[in-house]
Amino acid sequence: RDLDEIERPPPRPRVQGGRSWEERMAEIKMGALVDLSKQEAIFVVIGSTNNHYKVHLSDKANKCGCRDFRIRGKQRPCKHLRLLTQSLGVESHPK
């Protein structure tokens, strides 16, 4: 599916500070599987600000298109990657 085909909810006002990890995780949603090959699966995850992020899962490396992953992806997975791996019941760090 194209990213344009995924219905976006109306934008929500940004809440500054004070939100727990669980509250932030509750605000993001799995979109759809957009590509599947022998090498990787690519999903769209809708973030808490209604941005769409492509999340790539593979045996070699998982990655996300969000800023948090670009900054800290090697130390810990972003919330989009965590949501997807928890929902699918797979490890967030490939071996």
Phi, psi and omega per residue, in radians:
R1 nan 2.574 3.070
D2 -1.368 2.694 3.119
L3 -1.073 -0.541 -3.130
D4 -1.217 -0.375 -3.120
E5 -1.355 -0.303 -3.100
I6 -1.460 2.140 -3.088
E7 -1.196 2.269 3.123
R8 -1.729 2.302 3.045
P9 -1.245 2.822 3.119
P10 -1.088 2.570 -3.135
P11 -1.044 2.501 3.105
R12 -1.865 2.581 3.095
P13 -1.124 2.502 3.117
R14 -1.326 2.277 3.099
V15 -1.687 2.209 -3.117
Q16 -1.551 2.206 3.009
G17 1.002 2.937 3.016
G18 1.349 0.006 3.141
R19 -1.604 2.388 3.117
S20 -1.374 2.911 3.079
W21 -1.024 -0.724 -3.129
E22 -1.100 -0.693 3.115
E23 -1.142 -0.715 3.125
R24 -1.188 -0.692 3.121
M25 -1.133 -0.605 -3.139
A26 -1.182 -0.361 -3.103
E27 -1.482 -0.212 -3.124
I28 -1.782 2.705 -3.049
K29 -2.410 2.556 3.005
M30 -1.257 2.357 3.079
G31 -1.570 -1.559 -3.079
A32 -2.729 2.777 2.962
L33 -1.328 2.142 -3.085
V34 -1.883 -0.335 3.106
D35 -2.751 2.469 3.139
L36 -2.446 2.198 3.080
S37 -2.421 3.133 3.094
K38 -1.182 -0.453 -3.084
Q39 -1.496 -0.629 -3.064
E40 -2.817 2.865 3.009
A41 -2.074 2.374 -3.141
I42 -2.047 2.191 3.135
F43 -2.048 2.787 2.965
V44 -1.886 2.303 3.070
V45 -2.086 2.323 3.139
I46 -1.636 2.070 -3.075
G47 -1.350 3.060 -3.102
S48 -1.158 -0.324 3.085
T49 -1.779 0.270 3.140
N50 1.207 0.247 2.998
N51 -1.352 2.618 3.109
H52 -1.780 2.284 -3.139
Y53 -2.132 2.338 3.023
K54 -1.459 2.233 3.106
V55 -2.021 2.165 -3.111
H56 -1.813 2.222 3.059
L57 -2.008 2.252 3.074
S58 -2.631 2.974 3.102
D59 -1.226 -0.446 -3.082
K60 -1.509 -0.832 -3.084
A61 -2.804 2.425 3.025
N62 -1.737 2.552 3.113
K63 -2.662 2.796 3.139
C64 -2.343 2.668 -3.132
G65 -1.488 0.096 -3.083
C66 -1.441 2.831 -3.139
R67 -1.104 -0.731 -3.128
D68 -1.017 -0.748 3.137
F69 -1.160 -0.702 3.127
R70 -1.079 -0.600 -3.108
I71 -1.452 -0.809 -2.990
R72 -2.104 0.180 -3.023
G73 -0.966 -0.526 -3.140
K74 -1.382 -0.448 3.133
Q75 -1.486 -0.703 -3.119
R76 -2.771 2.638 3.139
P77 -1.280 2.640 3.075
C78 -1.298 2.988 -3.100
K79 -1.176 -0.493 3.131
H80 -1.197 -0.762 3.104
L81 -1.177 -0.698 3.109
R82 -1.109 -0.758 3.116
L83 -1.028 -0.816 -3.096
L84 -1.139 -0.829 -3.113
T85 -1.183 -0.630 3.088
Q86 -1.178 -0.728 -3.139
S87 -1.124 -0.622 -3.113
L88 -1.570 -0.203 -3.139
G89 1.249 0.628 3.098
V90 -2.068 2.859 3.133
E91 -1.255 2.494 -3.136
S92 -1.424 -0.325 3.104
H93 -2.063 1.945 3.119
P94 -1.103 2.717 3.135
K95 -1.569 nan nan
